[in-house]
């Protein structure tokens, strides 16, 4: 039983822990799904869109710078300086180019010494470094005359504008470049969900949106970001999810996406605390439920075992048709064959009928009227045995005839009365009475008018019946009484059975108490209420 109990407990634990595991998996799935959708996917999608926008701006103005440089080279810078109409035509062309997108872009054409020939403004752009031929971007245009150069320059207010241009003429007669304002670039890639940082080939931070991601001492993005590449980085007391990818245009440009996730981590932590609180309440409840269910199932098994044992015992009791009666009847038949063959034949017929009734069918309960038919057969056999010495009386109330009773439950009591109920003169008088005792109980009394029982013997029999010990010492002389009592207990519960008593006017009486059940009221014939 202990191994079975442990097996049931382990099985229930497995099923009880499934909701906990599902809850944990659901929480993990929600966190992973939330992170994947709200952080990773949004970062990737927004970064790709921003990168495509910057690639488009770089490529578009690189193409315009190349075409404008070819047009200026065809006219030559010295001619433009002297010829006003040529200069006006070029100005109109460049003015149209920078006003297509209305992005605030400016254009400038300088000679080889850095002097302004024409531009969208009368003066040179306000840069922190004077525009001289040795200036970084002009120097790189001169060094690579066939290549469009792109570079960020710092304004006086600290912002950085993008310069895209190319040298003009085979011998670098001048420089043509566009100045794309920082405000336009920031506005083009601003996202409500995260910020961006664009770095050049040297890791210098050129433009930033959504926050200040620059290390002020070196002009580069924060070291925590540059070392993360793709993952969570901690900087300035906050947590960020950082990703990056290079721009498609040449130049070593790299775009970084920066998403603050500290609040999201706080939500995850709060969810974890809530989950732990739920588990702290749920797990003990599940363990308690498992313990209760284990006990309940063990009780069910024990009850089922008890029921099976009771059914087995009841069938054993039912099979104990008193062999003394059978042997005595057959012995009487043997003598009656010589003295009265007709009576012997009749006794055999009644005995056969009684035996068939005792073994036919599976129903343990029959209406009292049916059982009385075969009880009469039994008493007729006894009448043949004892003749006029035996007097049998019965009184059955009409309302008890359709009550269900165990098959042949009266035969052992009647046999006991016949065997021990003789008076001093040898007369055997037996009375049977059945009536309702209340609205739900049938009372049956089998009484003889013999010499009765001694007080000690009566007390002993009562004690044996009350103890319910079928193998107890002394019960063998009252097997019929005990079998009937035990059958009633097994079938209907401990509140039913029989009592033995001695009436004041002599003899012995056995009173049986049965539930008043009609046909169809029992779910299964012979089912025990206990």
C-alpha atoms as one frame of an Amber mdcrd trajectory, in Angstrom:
protein
   0.000   0.000   0.000   2.877   2.370   0.766   4.371   1.836  -2.692   0.975
   2.406  -4.248   0.521   5.549  -2.160   3.904   6.843  -3.321   3.087   5.998
  -6.936  -0.198   7.888  -6.732   1.530  10.820  -5.079   4.202  10.990  -7.787
   1.607  10.766 -10.536  -0.509  13.515  -9.000   2.581  15.650  -8.460   3.379
  15.395 -12.146  -0.112  16.469 -13.138  -0.199  19.166 -10.456   3.117  20.642
 -11.579   1.980  20.861 -15.192  -0.018  24.098 -14.556   3.004  25.548 -12.751
   5.304  24.633 -15.634   2.805  25.986 -18.130   2.572  29.214 -16.149   6.350
  29.545 -16.066   6.632  28.700 -19.770   3.889  31.202 -20.541   5.712  33.890
 -18.577   9.004  33.054 -20.292   7.250  33.014 -23.663   5.686  36.407 -23.001
   9.051  37.874 -21.987  10.861  36.370 -24.978   8.059  37.382 -27.348   7.910
  40.890 -25.908  11.675  41.272 -26.165  11.785  39.868 -29.677   8.909  42.000
 -30.957   9.204  45.269 -29.048  12.988  45.455 -28.833  14.798  43.314 -31.397
  12.366  43.619 -34.307  11.642  47.306 -33.761  15.373  48.030 -33.505  16.110
  46.111 -36.690  13.214  47.554 -38.663  13.830  51.148 -37.559  17.592  50.853
 -38.145  17.114  49.401 -41.624  14.716  52.220 -42.540  17.114  54.853 -41.171
  20.036  53.258 -42.977  18.119  53.252 -46.266  17.254  56.924 -45.765  20.900
  57.869 -45.113  22.084  55.709 -48.013  19.586  57.517 -50.215  20.721  60.966
 -49.059  24.424  60.132 -49.482  23.906  58.491 -52.891  21.574  61.221 -54.156
  23.891  64.105 -53.315  26.950  62.191 -54.465  25.302  61.818 -57.873  24.350
  65.518 -57.927  27.876  66.539 -56.925  29.371  64.375 -59.679  27.046  65.758
 -62.385  27.540  69.357 -61.225  31.334  68.917 -61.119  31.298  67.593 -64.703
  29.232  70.586 -65.806  31.547  73.058 -64.111  34.605  71.270 -65.517  33.266
  71.659 -69.046  33.027  75.431 -68.620  36.212  75.746 -66.475  36.422  77.789
 -63.324  38.318  80.757 -64.859  35.623  81.161 -67.527  32.919  81.109 -64.862
  34.741  83.776 -62.912  34.829  86.071 -66.004  31.541  85.117 -67.685  28.496
  86.237 -65.750  25.982  84.470 -67.985  27.732  81.147 -67.555  27.868  81.733
 -63.834  24.158  82.585 -63.739  23.271  79.462 -65.723  25.269  77.271 -63.326
  23.717  78.998 -60.334  20.213  78.314 -61.658  21.078  74.682 -62.183  22.539
  74.233 -58.690  19.745  76.211 -57.085  17.231  73.865 -58.683  19.169  70.831
 -57.475  19.224  71.885 -53.822  15.602  73.011 -53.752  14.096  69.783 -55.102
  13.712  68.292 -51.600  13.399  71.602 -49.706  15.804  70.235 -47.114  17.805
  73.428 -46.534  20.877  72.203 -48.404  23.377  74.840 -49.562  25.853  74.709
 -52.461  29.213  76.409 -52.945  31.784  76.653 -55.747  35.313  77.706 -54.732
  38.394  78.305 -56.795  41.654  76.484 -56.177  42.575  79.002 -53.470  39.296
  78.539 -51.554  37.771  81.830 -52.708  34.000  81.808 -53.299  32.930  81.963
 -56.960  29.199  81.329 -56.400  26.960  79.811 -53.740  23.470  79.653 -52.329
  24.629  82.281 -49.811  26.753  85.351 -50.324  29.303  84.191 -47.793  31.021
  80.968 -47.007  29.293  78.537 -44.620  29.976  79.056 -40.909  32.423  76.294
 -40.145  34.694  75.993 -37.134  37.729  75.595 -39.446  38.405  78.292 -42.116
  37.852  77.128 -45.684  41.371  76.934 -47.012  42.862  74.526 -49.575  44.550
  72.712 -46.708  41.145  72.174 -45.001  40.405  68.495 -44.529  37.551  67.947
 -46.975  39.085  70.223 -49.670  42.392  68.440 -49.249  40.756  65.051 -49.741
  38.875  66.372 -52.825  42.195  67.490 -54.271  43.890  64.187 -53.465  41.068
  62.167 -55.090  39.848  64.335 -57.962  37.688  61.628 -59.535  35.943  60.657
 -56.311  33.029  62.254 -54.516  34.023  62.946 -50.908  31.661  63.068 -47.936
  32.579  64.422 -44.540  30.930  65.973 -41.498  32.147  69.372 -40.356  31.454
  71.033 -37.042  29.453  74.220 -36.959  29.964  77.010 -34.489  26.968  75.743
 -32.445  28.507  72.281 -32.098  26.272  70.512 -34.602  27.780  68.756 -37.598
  26.678  69.325 -41.181  27.377  66.893 -43.973  29.542  68.098 -46.865  29.405
  66.105 -50.116  31.491  67.369 -53.024  34.143  66.830 -55.651  37.090  68.760
 -57.085  36.561  70.516 -60.438  38.862  70.317 -63.440  41.753  68.032 -64.250
  44.249  70.163 -62.311  41.834  70.947 -59.443  40.709  74.334 -60.657  38.177
  74.516 -57.835  35.847  72.693 -55.437  32.104  72.115 -55.694  30.237  70.804
 -52.648  26.824  70.649 -51.025  26.266  71.365 -47.339  23.415  69.248 -45.942
  22.281  70.621 -42.560  22.371  68.392 -39.481  18.734  69.253 -38.688  17.570
  67.666 -41.944  19.542  64.467 -41.364  18.282  64.161 -37.793  14.716  64.835
 -38.858  14.949  62.221 -41.626  15.885  59.335 -39.305  14.187  60.303 -36.027
  12.128  57.433 -34.542   9.711  57.566 -31.585  10.987  54.218 -30.296  14.770
  54.559 -30.292  17.714  56.789 -31.083  20.469  56.652 -33.706  24.105  57.534
 -33.940  26.116  57.774 -37.173  29.876  57.291 -36.972  32.574  57.708 -39.576
  35.425  55.352 -40.389  37.333  56.566 -37.319  34.437  56.010 -34.916  33.669
  59.700 -34.518  30.028  60.471 -33.685  28.634  62.641 -36.489  24.885  62.804
 -35.897  22.744  61.578 -33.003  19.004  61.348 -32.409  16.998  60.476 -29.319
  19.748  61.340 -26.834  23.388  62.188 -26.371  25.320  59.004 -27.065  28.675
  60.782 -27.469  31.687  60.493 -25.224  32.454  64.183 -24.779  36.186  63.707
 -24.232  36.912  61.923 -27.510  33.987  62.802 -29.748  33.118  59.134 -30.241
  30.047  57.170 -29.201  30.033  55.718 -25.718  32.506  52.830 -25.328  29.767
  50.562 -23.939  27.890  50.959 -27.244  30.846  50.433 -29.525  31.804  47.242
 -27.692  28.234  45.848 -27.702  27.717  45.865 -31.518  24.451  43.939 -30.941
  23.203  43.389 -27.415  22.471  45.033 -24.082  24.864  47.754 -22.913  24.946
  49.641 -19.632  25.878  53.316 -19.701  25.218  56.273 -17.436  23.155  54.176
 -15.030  20.743  52.955 -17.730  20.353  49.839 -19.867  20.230  50.047 -23.676
  19.774  47.595 -26.512  22.341  48.479 -29.175  22.587  47.291 -32.788  24.634
  48.555 -35.731  25.281  48.048 -39.416  27.422  49.801 -42.070  25.929  52.096
 -44.688  25.890  50.805 -48.239  27.769  53.887 -49.536  31.581  53.815 -49.342
  33.380  55.723 -46.644  33.270  53.462 -43.590  30.051  54.965 -42.214  28.219
  52.971 -39.557  24.719  53.467 -38.161  23.942  52.583 -34.539  20.463  52.087
 -33.064  20.071  52.714 -29.345  16.890  51.699 -27.485  16.507  52.382 -23.733
  15.288  49.202 -22.025  15.606  50.080 -18.333  11.835  50.580 -18.003  11.212
  47.330 -19.833  13.575  45.510 -17.464  11.676  47.074 -14.566   8.447  45.688
 -15.990  10.068  42.279 -16.432  11.317  42.417 -12.842   7.845  43.372 -11.623
   6.371  40.498 -13.627   8.954  38.136 -12.136   8.048  39.280  -8.624   4.348
  38.783  -9.376   5.070  35.337 -10.847   7.087  34.352  -7.783   4.282  35.559
  -5.521   1.762  33.556  -7.540   3.994  30.481  -7.385   4.538  31.028  -3.657
   0.767  30.779  -3.222   0.037  28.259  -5.973   2.715  25.662  -5.212   1.682
  25.119  -1.555  -1.955  24.940  -2.655  -1.052  22.377  -5.306   0.972  20.366
  -2.801  -1.939  20.491  -0.368  -4.323  19.451  -3.133  -2.001  16.612  -4.109
  -1.862  15.443  -0.497  -5.652  15.584  -0.206  -6.189  13.900  -3.559  -3.667
  11.212  -2.674  -5.461  10.516   0.566  -8.829  10.548  -1.208  -7.635   8.106
  -3.852  -6.068   5.862  -1.259  -9.358   5.927   0.645 -11.190   5.063  -2.572
  -8.844   2.152  -3.157  -9.237   0.998   0.419 -13.009   1.353   0.153 -12.981
  -0.564  -3.123 -10.877  -3.270  -1.541 -13.267  -3.368   1.389 -16.212  -3.533
  -1.009 -14.625  -6.350  -2.991 -13.827  -8.149   0.224 -17.372  -7.624   1.454
 -18.847  -8.876  -1.832 -16.552 -11.896  -1.701 -17.557 -12.602   1.864 -21.227
 -12.117   1.075 -21.031 -14.557  -1.810 -19.306 -17.030   0.450 -22.096 -16.629
   2.989 -24.730 -17.031   0.297 -23.095 -20.251  -0.842 -23.342 -21.780   2.609
 -26.711 -23.466   2.142 -26.789 -25.437   5.366 -25.461 -28.914   4.592 -27.177
 -30.301   7.711 -30.568 -29.510   6.212 -29.606 -31.131   2.915 -28.143 -34.244
   4.542 -31.039 -34.628   6.966 -33.578 -34.240   4.161 -31.839 -36.813   1.990
 -31.651 -39.204   4.954 -35.395 -38.766   5.556 -36.041 -39.363   1.866 -34.124
 -42.642   2.114 -36.466 -43.847   4.905 -39.576 -42.383   3.262 -38.852 -44.315
   0.074 -39.594 -47.510   2.043 -42.439 -46.167   4.153 -44.200 -43.725   1.811
 -42.755 -43.550  -1.731 -45.221 -40.825  -2.761 -44.145 -38.611   0.134 -40.492
 -39.273  -0.695 -41.085 -38.258  -4.290 -42.816 -35.090  -3.173 -39.949 -34.251
  -0.807 -37.437 -34.679  -3.625 -39.455 -32.372  -5.879 -39.636 -29.691  -3.200
 -35.911 -30.067  -2.478 -35.034 -29.766  -6.171 -37.182 -26.663  -6.480 -35.524
 -25.142  -3.443 -32.025 -25.955  -4.688 -32.724 -24.483  -8.141 -33.982 -21.304
  -6.515 -30.893 -21.047  -4.334 -28.513 -21.054  -7.331 -30.522 -19.478 -10.168
 -29.901 -15.971 -11.458 -27.472 -13.338 -10.216 -29.878 -11.101  -8.288 -29.221
 -11.290  -4.597 -32.484  -9.591  -3.677 -36.025 -10.654  -4.589 -39.475  -9.525
  -3.483 -40.523 -10.993  -0.157 -43.545 -12.615  -1.801 -41.255 -14.546  -4.187
 -38.906 -15.633  -1.438 -41.840 -16.811   0.685 -42.888 -19.194  -2.100 -39.641
 -21.129  -1.691 -39.723 -20.683   2.072 -43.006 -22.575   1.966 -41.274 -25.328
  -0.007 -38.655 -25.534   2.697 -41.290 -25.727   5.441 -43.187 -28.439   3.534
 -40.038 -30.546   3.530 -39.709 -29.979   7.248 -43.401 -30.839   7.642 -42.739
 -34.211   5.957 -39.878 -34.802   8.341 -41.633 -33.943  11.599 -45.297 -34.534
  10.719 -47.811 -33.240  13.247 -45.076 -32.320  15.713 -44.311 -29.225  13.610
 -46.742 -26.293  13.631 -45.886 -23.333  11.393 -47.700 -19.991  11.463 -47.055
 -16.819   9.475 -48.468 -13.313   9.419 -47.322 -11.044   6.587 -48.531  -7.472
   6.211 -49.623  -6.737   2.612 -47.389  -3.654   2.348 -44.199  -5.678   2.878
 -44.762  -8.355   0.222 -43.180  -6.249  -2.543 -40.171  -5.205  -0.431 -36.845
  -6.523  -1.660 -35.114  -9.039   0.626 -31.988 -11.225   0.316 -32.625 -14.572
  -1.306 -33.351 -17.374   1.217 -32.546 -15.126   4.163 -35.247 -16.794   6.306
 -34.270 -20.438   5.683 -31.327 -20.505   8.147 -33.446 -18.899  10.870 -36.351
 -21.281  10.302 -33.970 -24.237  10.294 -32.450 -22.993  13.552 -35.944 -22.660
  15.055 -36.861 -26.186  13.914 -33.651 -27.602  15.294 -33.662 -25.870  18.707
 -37.298 -24.821  19.175 -38.861 -28.042  20.445 -40.830 -27.740  23.686 -40.627
 -30.225  26.554 -43.276 -32.447  24.935 -41.411 -32.464  21.611 -43.819 -30.113
  19.829 -42.203 -27.596  17.506 -44.168 -24.397  17.080 -42.750 -21.645  14.816
 -44.275 -18.255  14.030 -43.173 -15.850  11.291 -44.347 -12.249  11.234 -43.333
  -9.406   8.864 -44.538  -5.795   9.010 -43.402  -2.213   8.493 -41.554  -0.582
  11.399 -41.847   3.059  10.457 -41.939   4.219   6.847 -38.488   2.954   5.753
 -37.809  -0.251   7.686 -39.160  -3.779   7.433 -39.221  -5.832  10.608 -39.318
  -9.640  10.375 -39.608 -11.833  13.503 -38.949 -15.556  13.500 -39.974 -17.099
  16.820 -40.153 -20.512  18.320 -42.007 -21.523  21.483 -39.420 -23.927  22.782
 -37.419 -23.813  25.985 -35.422 -20.724  24.995 -31.826 -19.898  25.739 -30.036
 -19.597  29.013 -28.985 -16.043  29.899 -25.272 -16.799  29.608 -25.700 -18.412
  26.203 -27.936 -15.572  24.969 -25.365 -12.992  26.116 -22.624 -14.973  24.418
 -24.520 -15.116  21.105 -25.288 -11.409  21.269 -21.646 -10.623  21.936 -20.526
 -12.700  18.971 -23.015 -10.971  16.669 -22.011  -7.560  17.926 -18.301  -8.317
  17.510 -18.894  -9.623  13.984 -16.299 -12.347  14.291 -17.406 -15.100  12.006
 -14.651 -17.416  13.138 -14.984 -16.614  16.810 -15.124 -19.413  19.294 -18.626
 -20.785  19.767 -20.168 -19.284  16.638 -20.052 -22.619  14.841 -23.195 -23.689
  16.686 -25.073 -20.663  15.363 -23.701 -20.394  11.841 -27.128 -19.732  10.311
 -27.869 -16.791  12.613 -24.443 -15.290  12.082 -24.548 -15.700   8.280 -27.873
 -13.882   8.022 -26.701 -11.099  10.324 -23.430 -10.649   8.412 -25.176 -10.661
   5.030 -27.526  -7.890   6.132 -24.609  -5.831   7.465 -22.654  -6.212   4.238
 -25.644  -5.429   2.047 -27.271  -2.579   3.960 -24.761  -1.282   6.491 -24.106
  -1.558  10.175 -27.503  -0.139  11.083 -29.228  -3.300   9.853 -29.033  -6.921
  10.894 -30.719  -9.070  13.490 -31.099  -9.324  17.222 -31.750 -12.409  19.338
 -33.990 -12.241  22.400 -36.119 -14.432  24.584 -39.795 -13.427  24.986 -41.229
 -13.475  28.532 -43.655 -16.261  27.640 -40.857 -18.578  26.514 -38.985 -19.560
  23.419 -36.449 -17.667  21.327 -37.117 -14.869  18.878 -34.929 -13.408  16.155
 -35.828  -9.950  14.872 -34.493  -8.786  11.505 -34.355  -5.158  10.398 -34.142
  -4.426   6.656 -34.612  -1.248   4.621 -38.006  -0.953   2.947 -36.828  -0.949
  -0.666 -39.025  -1.696  -3.654 -38.010  -3.207  -6.974 -35.887  -0.799  -9.035
 -34.732   1.294  -6.080 -31.379  -0.446  -5.821 -28.788   0.506  -8.434 -27.316
  -2.958  -8.202 -28.749  -6.021  -6.531 -26.816  -6.796  -3.433 -24.995  -3.403
  -3.348 -23.838  -2.589   0.157 -24.742   0.653   1.802 -21.689   0.421   3.978
